[in-house]
Amino acid sequence: MAIAAMVVFASGCSDQKSGNPTPAPSPATASTQLPRDGAPAVSQPITNTAGAETDPCSAVTTAQIEQIGGKVKRTVIDDVSLGKNCGWIFEEGPSNVNAGLIVGNKEGLSSLYSKKAQGGFVTFKPIDSIDGYPAVIYGTTEGHEGLCNLAVGIRDDLVYTVVPQLYTGNPMFADPCGMATKVAAAAIKNFKGA
């Protein structure tokens, strides 16, 4: 189950009913001014992300994850074409949460807003900023219990994505997007403090 969630994270979105990954939008040429397609600007860009780009589990500590979603059994790092992500696998059931910087996407939130404009998402909901950083919940299917795709703009050209895949028994099962928001907030705090 953890590997399926990591594939979902790597692709940027998922078919949440079947668990099959859907490819993320291909970045257009970087010559386009960012932000675009209605994406909000990131007013206080975070530039100190090199550590989390190479070690995605350093963005949020296991202790912080356990405060949010329960006891962690183990962590895994998945190195995919768009960047590395960290997967925290919980002791309760096959639940996990995956998160990381999507360094292969040089268009940040604008790539998601562009895909939305082209009709590429069934679910697309900008949410309140997370500690001052714009965020969106998105997916290629209607929401499914225990699953959420969240991207937060760290810079105009970079997003941090959080994808919980939770099952009954996890304390955040009924609110996976709430978990994603808390994980993103912890990452932002850690990025700013690094």
C-alpha positions as CSV (number, residue, x, y, z in Angstrom):
1,M,0.0,0.0,0.0
2,A,2.8,2.4,0.8
3,I,4.3,2.0,-2.7
4,A,1.0,2.8,-4.3
5,A,0.8,6.0,-2.3
6,M,4.3,6.9,-3.4
7,V,3.4,6.4,-7.0
8,V,0.4,8.7,-6.4
9,F,2.7,11.3,-4.9
10,A,5.2,11.1,-7.7
11,S,2.5,11.6,-10.3
12,G,1.1,14.6,-8.6
13,C,-2.5,13.3,-8.6
14,S,-4.3,10.0,-8.6
15,D,-7.4,8.1,-9.6
16,Q,-8.5,7.8,-6.1
17,K,-11.2,5.1,-6.7
18,S,-8.8,2.6,-8.2
19,G,-5.5,3.8,-6.8
20,N,-3.9,4.0,-10.3
21,P,-1.6,7.0,-10.8
22,T,-2.4,9.7,-13.3
23,P,0.6,11.5,-14.9
24,A,1.3,15.0,-13.6
25,P,1.0,17.8,-16.2
26,S,4.1,18.3,-18.3
27,P,5.8,21.6,-17.5
28,A,5.6,24.1,-20.3
29,T,8.6,26.2,-21.3
30,A,10.0,28.2,-18.4
31,S,9.8,31.4,-20.4
32,T,6.3,32.0,-19.2
33,Q,6.0,34.6,-16.4
34,L,5.0,33.0,-13.1
35,P,2.5,32.9,-11.6
36,R,0.0,32.4,-14.4
37,D,-3.4,30.8,-15.2
38,G,-4.9,32.3,-12.0
39,A,-2.4,30.8,-9.6
40,P,-1.6,33.0,-6.6
41,A,1.8,34.5,-6.1
42,V,4.0,33.3,-3.3
43,S,4.8,36.6,-1.5
44,Q,7.5,35.2,0.8
45,P,9.4,32.5,-1.2
46,I,11.3,29.9,0.7
47,T,14.7,29.5,-0.9
48,N,16.4,27.2,1.7
49,T,15.1,23.9,0.4
50,A,18.3,22.1,-0.7
51,G,18.4,19.8,2.3
52,A,14.8,18.6,1.7
53,E,15.4,18.2,-2.0
54,T,18.1,15.5,-1.2
55,D,16.6,14.2,2.0
56,P,12.8,14.6,1.9
57,C,12.4,13.1,5.3
58,S,14.3,16.1,6.8
59,A,11.4,18.5,5.9
60,V,9.2,17.1,8.7
61,T,10.4,15.0,11.6
62,T,8.9,11.6,12.4
63,A,8.0,13.0,15.8
64,Q,5.9,15.7,14.1
65,I,4.2,13.2,11.9
66,E,3.4,11.0,14.9
67,Q,1.8,14.0,16.7
68,I,-0.4,14.4,13.6
69,G,-1.3,10.9,12.6
70,G,-0.1,8.2,15.1
71,K,2.8,6.0,15.6
72,V,5.1,5.6,12.6
73,K,6.4,2.1,11.9
74,R,9.0,3.1,9.3
75,T,10.0,5.7,6.7
76,V,10.9,5.2,3.1
77,I,12.4,7.5,0.5
78,D,11.2,7.3,-3.1
79,D,13.4,8.9,-5.8
80,V,11.1,9.7,-8.8
81,S,11.6,11.8,-11.9
82,L,10.0,14.9,-10.4
83,G,11.9,14.8,-7.1
84,K,12.4,12.7,-3.9
85,N,9.6,12.2,-1.5
86,C,9.4,10.7,2.0
87,G,6.8,8.1,3.0
88,W,5.9,7.6,6.6
89,I,4.1,4.3,7.1
90,F,2.0,4.2,10.2
91,E,1.7,1.2,12.6
92,E,-2.1,1.3,12.4
93,G,-3.1,-0.6,9.2
94,P,-1.6,0.2,5.8
95,S,-2.0,4.0,6.4
96,N,0.7,6.3,5.2
97,V,1.5,9.9,4.2
98,N,3.9,10.9,1.5
99,A,5.4,14.3,1.0
100,G,8.2,16.1,-0.8
101,L,9.2,19.0,-3.1
102,I,8.3,18.6,-6.7
103,V,11.6,20.0,-8.1
104,G,11.0,18.6,-11.6
105,N,8.0,21.0,-12.0
106,K,9.5,24.5,-12.5
107,E,6.0,26.1,-12.7
108,G,4.9,25.5,-9.1
109,L,1.1,26.0,-8.5
110,S,0.8,27.5,-12.0
111,S,1.1,24.0,-13.5
112,L,-1.9,22.8,-11.4
113,Y,-4.0,25.9,-12.3
114,S,-3.1,25.3,-16.0
115,K,-4.2,21.7,-15.8
116,K,-7.5,22.8,-14.1
117,A,-8.1,25.4,-16.9
118,Q,-7.7,22.5,-19.4
119,G,-10.3,20.4,-17.5
120,G,-7.7,18.0,-16.2
121,F,-9.0,17.9,-12.6
122,V,-12.4,16.7,-11.2
123,T,-11.4,18.1,-7.8
124,F,-9.7,21.5,-7.5
125,K,-10.2,23.5,-4.4
126,P,-7.9,26.4,-3.4
127,I,-7.8,26.5,0.4
128,D,-6.9,29.1,3.0
129,S,-3.2,29.8,2.9
130,I,-1.0,27.6,5.1
131,D,1.1,29.9,7.3
132,G,0.9,32.5,4.5
133,Y,1.6,30.1,1.6
134,P,-1.1,29.4,-1.1
135,A,-2.4,25.9,-1.3
136,V,-4.8,23.7,-3.3
137,I,-6.5,20.3,-3.0
138,Y,-6.7,18.6,-6.3
139,G,-7.4,15.2,-8.0
140,T,-8.6,13.6,-11.1
141,T,-11.5,11.9,-9.4
142,E,-14.0,12.9,-6.7
143,G,-12.6,12.7,-3.2
144,H,-12.4,9.3,-1.7
145,E,-12.5,8.6,2.1
146,G,-9.0,8.7,3.6
147,L,-7.2,10.2,0.6
148,C,-6.1,13.7,-0.2
149,N,-3.7,15.5,-2.7
150,L,-2.5,18.8,-1.4
151,A,0.1,21.1,-3.0
152,V,1.4,24.3,-1.3
153,G,3.4,26.9,-3.2
154,I,6.8,27.3,-1.5
155,R,7.9,29.6,-4.3
156,D,6.3,30.6,-7.6
157,D,8.3,27.8,-9.3
158,L,8.1,25.1,-6.5
159,V,5.5,23.2,-4.6
160,Y,5.5,20.9,-1.6
161,T,3.0,18.1,-2.1
162,V,1.4,16.0,0.7
163,V,-0.6,12.9,-0.1
164,P,-2.1,11.0,2.9
165,Q,-3.6,7.5,2.1
166,L,-5.4,6.6,5.3
167,Y,-7.5,3.7,6.4
168,T,-9.8,3.1,9.4
169,G,-7.9,3.0,12.6
170,N,-5.8,6.1,11.7
171,P,-6.9,9.1,13.9
172,M,-7.0,11.4,10.8
173,F,-9.0,8.9,8.6
174,A,-12.0,11.2,8.5
175,D,-9.9,14.3,7.7
176,P,-7.0,13.4,5.4
177,C,-6.9,16.9,4.0
178,G,-6.6,18.2,7.6
179,M,-3.6,15.9,8.0
180,A,-2.1,17.1,4.8
181,T,-2.5,20.7,5.9
182,K,-0.8,20.0,9.2
183,V,2.1,18.2,7.6
184,A,2.5,21.1,5.1
185,A,2.5,23.6,8.0
186,A,5.2,21.6,9.8
187,A,7.3,21.5,6.7
188,I,6.9,25.3,6.1
189,K,7.9,26.0,9.7
190,N,10.9,23.7,9.4
191,F,12.0,25.3,6.1
192,K,11.8,28.8,7.5
193,G,13.7,27.7,10.7
194,A,16.5,25.9,8.8
